C-alpha cells in the first residue's frame, strides 16, 4: 500500500528511505525560514512544521514537509521608473 511520502521518494531518485542527518534538517529549516520571511508561511505554520522537521527521520519525511510550502513569488519585475 502506498504511503503519503511514496511519490516524493520515487521522485527523489529512491534515496528517501535513507536516514536524514542534522545537516539535512538544517537545510530544510533554512528553507522554511526563508519561506516565512517571504510571507509564504504564517508563524503558526512555521512553528508546527519546524517541530515536525526536528523529529523527521528520513529524507522522505523531510521532502514531504518541504513539498507543503506554498510556491514562492514569481520573479519580481523591476519597478517602472517614473518619467518626468
Buried (B, 14 or more C-beta within 10 A) or exposed (E): EEEEBEBBBEEBEEEBEBEBEEEBBEBBBEBBEEBBEEEBBEEEBBEEBBEBBEEBEBBBBBBBBBEEBEEEEEEEEEEEEEEE
